[in-house]
Amino acid sequence: MRPHPSRRGATARLTGRILPSGESGRVALDFTAIDFETANSSSASACAVGLTRVRDGRVVATTGWLIQPPPGHERFFELNIGIHGITAADVGDAATWVDQLPALTEFIGDDVLVAHNAGFDMTVLRRACEVTDAACPPYRYACSLQVSRKTYDLASYRLPLVAAAAGFLDFAHHDASADALACAHIMIDAAARAGAGDVIELAMLLGLRVPQIPVPVPVATVG
């Protein structure tokens, strides 16, 4: 699968400049950070994904790729192109949602997912599965946006500003791989500041929930 390009069409820059902050990287914290970009206003129109795996409070793997949005959701809006720089031509030979889903789930495994404004990314995951009749794994997830509001005193909680507060600087915002990596560093720093050993404990300490993607209930048929 081709890597997710930045807004200038280059390969995703997976590392930013990291400054010391608290005791970041010294907690036993395991999760996968995820970020989606969409082609248009449809939540099902996933066109790129970025993933970062964290083990024991340290980033151990990053990846990301382009996606052909599901049929009926493949139109690229100028507004979205202006945000992430991905066009219909860029995804012309990318894997479809169904074809790339095994790689996505294999990378995540049984991890809790983390995303910045997680409601958006979990909806993309769920809706893209729904429109392609694919089974959506019932992942548990946490929101780094909610965590950041409980952790930092900032004028804005947009991803670049929160990442900077966590000591992670100079990344390509709206590149899915770079955004997932920034999200991961926010959670690592927040957990270190809170003295949390895992995502569940961090949420508990901050008074937040760790919800689960709902599994559709099969409709009973009358024989």
CORPE-V742781 format. One record per backbone hydrogen bond with DSSP energy under -1.0 kcal/mol. NH is the residue of the N-H (numbers start at 0). CO is the residue of the C=O. If there is no record, write none. Layout:
BEGIN
nh=NH co=CO
nh=NH co=CO
END
This chain:
BEGIN
nh=5 co=9
nh=8 co=5
nh=16 co=168
nh=18 co=166
nh=23 co=20
nh=25 co=22
nh=28 co=26
nh=30 co=53
nh=31 co=111
nh=32 co=51
nh=33 co=113
nh=34 co=49
nh=36 co=47
nh=38 co=44
nh=44 co=41
nh=45 co=43
nh=46 co=36
nh=47 co=36
nh=48 co=64
nh=49 co=34
nh=50 co=62
nh=51 co=32
nh=52 co=60
nh=53 co=30
nh=54 co=57
nh=56 co=28
nh=57 co=54
nh=59 co=52
nh=60 co=52
nh=62 co=50
nh=64 co=48
nh=65 co=1
nh=66 co=46
nh=67 co=94
nh=72 co=69
nh=76 co=38
nh=80 co=76
nh=81 co=77
nh=83 co=79
nh=84 co=80
nh=90 co=86
nh=91 co=88
nh=93 co=90
nh=99 co=95
nh=100 co=96
nh=103 co=99
nh=104 co=100
nh=105 co=101
nh=106 co=102
nh=107 co=103
nh=108 co=104
nh=110 co=107
nh=112 co=139
nh=113 co=31
nh=114 co=141
nh=119 co=116
nh=121 co=117
nh=122 co=118
nh=123 co=119
nh=124 co=120
nh=125 co=121
nh=126 co=122
nh=127 co=123
nh=128 co=124
nh=129 co=125
nh=130 co=126
nh=132 co=129
nh=133 co=128
nh=138 co=136
nh=140 co=210
nh=141 co=112
nh=143 co=114
nh=146 co=142
nh=147 co=143
nh=148 co=144
nh=151 co=147
nh=161 co=157
nh=162 co=158
nh=163 co=159
nh=164 co=160
nh=165 co=161
nh=166 co=163
nh=167 co=162
nh=168 co=16
nh=172 co=170
nh=174 co=171
nh=178 co=174
nh=179 co=175
nh=180 co=176
nh=181 co=177
nh=182 co=178
nh=183 co=179
nh=184 co=180
nh=185 co=181
nh=186 co=182
nh=187 co=183
nh=188 co=184
nh=189 co=185
nh=190 co=186
nh=191 co=187
nh=192 co=188
nh=193 co=189
nh=194 co=190
nh=195 co=190
nh=201 co=197
nh=202 co=198
nh=203 co=199
nh=204 co=200
nh=205 co=201
nh=207 co=202
nh=212 co=138
END
